[in-house]
Amino acid sequence: MKFLLVLIILYNILNSAHSAPTITAVSNGKFGVPTYITITGTGFTGTPVVTIGGQTCDPVIVANTASLQCQFSAQLAPGNSNFDVIVKVGGVPSTGGNGLFKYTPPTLSTIFPNNGRIGMILVDGPSNISGYKLNVNDSINSAMLSVTADSVSPTIYFLVPNTIAGGLLNLELIQPFGFSTIVTSKSVFSPTITSITPLAFDLTPTNVTVTGKYFGTTASVTMGSHIYTGLTVQDDGTNCHVIFTTRSVYESSNTITAKASTGVDMIYLDNQGNQQPITFTYNPPTITSTKQVNDSVEISTTNTGTDFTQISLTMGTSSPTNLVITGTNEKIVITLPHALPEGEIQFNLKAGISNVVTSTLLVTPVINSVTQAPHNGGSITISGIFLNNAHVSIVVDQNTTDIVCAPDSNGESIICPVEAGSGTINLVVTNYKNFASDPTIKTEATTSTTYTIPDTPTPTDTATPSPTPTETATPSPTPKPTSTPEETEAPSSATTLISPLSLIVIFISFVLLI
C-alpha cells in the first residue's frame, strides 16, 4: 500500500514537470502608468506569479488556463526596448515569453497655442512628464524649451520666446526614458502685431514702433511701396518691438504691412481679437503765408516735406504740368507761367493721401518798361508779365479812363492806344479776381507806373493810327474814344504861303483892269 502512494506522488511530480506554462502573446503597457497587461498562453493554473523585465506584475487575475491579467506600473529602461515575461505556476517558470513585452510609445494627438505657449496632448505618455524637451525651429532660429511648471499629464506646455517667428514650425519632442523623438511640422501661431504707434504723424522723420509677438530676430515693414528691411527685433520678455523711421516724402498708399524674419506675413488684431488691415495718416500740412515775388510765388508752409510731386497748382479749370517747384520743408517756391487764364490762382497742397489744403493768390501784374508815347497820339507798349488779361487805365488830374489794349498770348506785353498830349501820364494795370472788371468786385491786384509824352514832336513823330486790338479783354467800362488819324493830322507840307511881292502884283493887275 505504501509503495502505491509513493508511485502516485512520483507520477504527479513527473507530470508537473512536463506541464510548465507557455506564453504566446503579451499586450503592451504604458510607461509609468498602472496598466493591466493581458498574457495569453497555456497552463495558467493555481496561483501564478508574473514578472516583466524582472519587475513584479501584480495583482494577477486568472481568467482561465489560457489567459490571465496583471497590473504593471514599473518604468523599465530604456522604454523603447523589449522585455521578458515569466509566469510561474507551482514554481515552474513559463516558456515562450522572451521579449514579448514592450511599452506603447507616446504619441501626440493635439498641438495648440495657449497664451504664448505651445500646448501638446500626449497619448500613452508617462505620468512623469518633467523630462520632456521641445526643440522649436522656424527655419532660421531655434530654441530648446522645457516643460512649464503647470503641465500635468497628458497635457504639456512649452513657453515660446518672441525670437521664434510665427508660421510653420519644425517641432522635435524629445522624450525621456529612451523613447524616440517625435518630429512634426505645424503652424501653431502667426507673427502678430498688437499695436503700432503712432499711426498719424508729420511728414518729418518719425520713429514708429511696431509691437507684437513672434517676429523672430529681424523684421521688415512696408509703408506704401517703400520697404524697411533688416529691422532688429527687441524682446522685453513679454512682447517684441520693431522701430523704424519714416521718410519725409509721401508714400504711395496709407497701408502698412510687415513680415517676420522668415518672410511670414504678420497679422494685426484689434482689441476684440479680430484681424484688421493697418492704415496710417499724415497730419495735414499748413500754409502760413503766400507771397508773390516777380514771376514766382513763395508759400510758407509746415509739414509738407520735400516731396513736391504732391503739390499742384490750379489756375481756373486748368492745372499746368510744367511747373518749376523748389524749396524746403518750410518754404515752397513755384515759378508761374507768364500768361494766366485767371487773375486768382489756387494752390493745392496734398499731404500724400490726406485731405488737400488750399490757398489762393491774386497775381499782381508786373511792369518792366513802357515805351514813350508819340506827342501827337498813337500807341505805347507795356512790357512785363501777367499782362495777357490785365485791365489798363490812365489817370489824368485824378480822372481815370479805361483803355482797350491788345495783349500778346505770352502775357509779356500789351499795346495800348494813347491820345495826343504832353507830360507824364499815370498808368494803372490791374488784375481782377476771375478777371472781372465789375466795379462791385473789390478783389483786385494793381500795379502803377507812368509814361511820358514829349512837349514837341520828334523828327519822326507823325500821326500813327491806333492799333487794332488782336485780342479783346473781358468787358470793362467803355473806354474814352481816342483821336482819329484825321483829327490829329498835322498840316500838309504841300501848303504854299503868299509872299508880299505876290500881293503887290495882284494889286497892280486889279488897278489896270479898272
Buried (B, 14 or more C-beta within 10 A) or exposed (E): EEEEEEEEEEEEEEEEEEEBBBBEEBBBBBBBBEBEBBBBBBBBEBEBBBBBBEBBBEEBEBEEBBBBBBBBBBBBEEBBEEBBBBBBBBEBEBBBBEEBBBBBBBEBEEBBBBEBBBBBBBEBBBBBBEEBBBBBBBBBBBBEBBBEEEBEBBBBBBBBBBBBBBBEBBBBBBBBBEBEEBEEEEEBBBBBBBBBEBEEBBBBEBEBEBBBBBBBBBBBBBBBEEEBEEBEBBBEEEBBBBBBEBBBBBBEBBBBBBBBBBEBEBBBBEEEEEEEEBEBBBBBBBBEEBEBEEBEBBBBBBBBBBBBEBBBBBBBEEEBEEBEBEBEBEBBBBBBBBBBBBBBBBBBBBBBBBEEBEBEBBBBBBBEEBBEBBBBBBBBBBBBBBBBBBBBBBBEEEEEBBBBBBBBEEBBBBBBBBBBBEEEBBBBBBBBBBBBBEEEEEEBBBBEBEBBBBEEBEEEBBBBEBBEBEEEBEEBEEBEEBBEBEEBEEEEEEEEEEEEEEEEEEEEEEEEEE
